[in-house]
């Protein structure tokens, strides 16, 4: 149905407009999902900090 030739033989732009609107409507949601994905990211940062602290403590005990 979309992009079917019209009476003058031109392509119907309605299909392109609908796809564009769907893209524009979904783009902010995708950005929000990416920006609100801080939960797992914060967990990763905390895990790295804890791992560095454990390695530092083991190194300190080994060199003591």
C-alpha positions as YAML, in Angstrom:
chain: A
units: angstrom
residues:
- id: 1
  name: UNK
  ca: [0.00, 0.00, 0.00]
- id: 2
  name: UNK
  ca: [2.79, 2.44, 0.84]
- id: 3
  name: UNK
  ca: [4.85, 3.79, -2.03]
- id: 4
  name: UNK
  ca: [2.32, 2.67, -4.63]
- id: 5
  name: UNK
  ca: [2.18, 4.78, -7.78]
- id: 6
  name: UNK
  ca: [-0.51, 7.45, -7.67]
- id: 7
  name: UNK
  ca: [-2.63, 8.71, -10.55]
- id: 8
  name: UNK
  ca: [0.26, 10.73, -11.98]
- id: 9
  name: UNK
  ca: [2.71, 7.82, -11.63]
- id: 10
  name: UNK
  ca: [4.48, 9.43, -8.65]
- id: 11
  name: UNK
  ca: [5.17, 7.43, -5.54]
- id: 12
  name: UNK
  ca: [2.82, 8.00, -2.65]
- id: 13
  name: UNK
  ca: [4.80, 9.81, 0.08]
- id: 14
  name: UNK
  ca: [2.40, 8.70, 2.82]
- id: 15
  name: UNK
  ca: [4.39, 5.53, 3.49]
- id: 16
  name: UNK
  ca: [7.60, 7.53, 3.89]
- id: 17
  name: UNK
  ca: [5.85, 10.03, 6.16]
- id: 18
  name: UNK
  ca: [4.48, 7.26, 8.35]
- id: 19
  name: UNK
  ca: [7.90, 5.63, 8.63]
- id: 20
  name: UNK
  ca: [9.47, 9.01, 9.46]
- id: 21
  name: UNK
  ca: [6.88, 9.73, 12.14]
- id: 22
  name: UNK
  ca: [7.38, 6.28, 13.64]
- id: 23
  name: UNK
  ca: [11.14, 6.92, 13.72]
- id: 24
  name: UNK
  ca: [10.72, 10.36, 15.31]
- id: 25
  name: UNK
  ca: [8.23, 9.05, 17.88]
- id: 26
  name: UNK
  ca: [10.49, 6.13, 18.85]
- id: 27
  name: UNK
  ca: [13.79, 8.07, 18.94]
- id: 28
  name: UNK
  ca: [13.18, 9.94, 22.25]
- id: 29
  name: UNK
  ca: [12.02, 6.71, 23.89]
- id: 30
  name: UNK
  ca: [15.22, 5.01, 22.79]
- id: 31
  name: UNK
  ca: [17.30, 7.86, 24.18]
- id: 32
  name: UNK
  ca: [15.38, 7.79, 27.46]
- id: 33
  name: UNK
  ca: [15.90, 4.06, 27.79]
- id: 34
  name: UNK
  ca: [19.62, 4.51, 27.18]
- id: 35
  name: UNK
  ca: [19.91, 7.37, 29.65]
- id: 36
  name: UNK
  ca: [17.84, 5.67, 32.35]
- id: 37
  name: UNK
  ca: [19.92, 2.52, 32.02]
- id: 38
  name: UNK
  ca: [22.14, 3.90, 34.78]
- id: 39
  name: UNK
  ca: [21.10, 1.16, 37.22]
- id: 40
  name: UNK
  ca: [23.30, -1.57, 35.73]
- id: 41
  name: UNK
  ca: [26.01, 0.99, 34.93]
- id: 42
  name: UNK
  ca: [26.15, 2.14, 38.57]
- id: 43
  name: UNK
  ca: [26.34, -1.47, 39.68]
- id: 44
  name: UNK
  ca: [29.26, -2.04, 37.33]
- id: 45
  name: UNK
  ca: [31.10, 1.02, 38.65]
- id: 46
  name: UNK
  ca: [30.53, -0.07, 42.26]
- id: 47
  name: UNK
  ca: [31.74, -3.57, 41.40]
- id: 48
  name: UNK
  ca: [34.93, -2.20, 39.85]
- id: 49
  name: UNK
  ca: [35.57, 0.03, 42.87]
- id: 50
  name: UNK
  ca: [35.06, -2.92, 45.23]
- id: 51
  name: UNK
  ca: [37.37, -5.11, 43.12]
- id: 52
  name: UNK
  ca: [40.10, -2.45, 43.14]
- id: 53
  name: UNK
  ca: [39.71, -2.06, 46.92]
- id: 54
  name: UNK
  ca: [40.03, -5.82, 47.43]
- id: 55
  name: UNK
  ca: [43.13, -6.01, 45.23]
- id: 56
  name: UNK
  ca: [44.64, -3.03, 47.08]
- id: 57
  name: UNK
  ca: [43.92, -4.66, 50.45]
- id: 58
  name: UNK
  ca: [45.45, -7.96, 49.38]
- id: 59
  name: UNK
  ca: [48.53, -6.16, 48.01]
- id: 60
  name: UNK
  ca: [48.85, -4.14, 51.23]
- id: 61
  name: UNK
  ca: [48.61, -7.29, 53.37]
- id: 62
  name: UNK
  ca: [51.13, -9.12, 51.16]
- id: 63
  name: UNK
  ca: [53.67, -6.30, 51.39]
- id: 64
  name: UNK
  ca: [53.19, -5.70, 55.12]
...
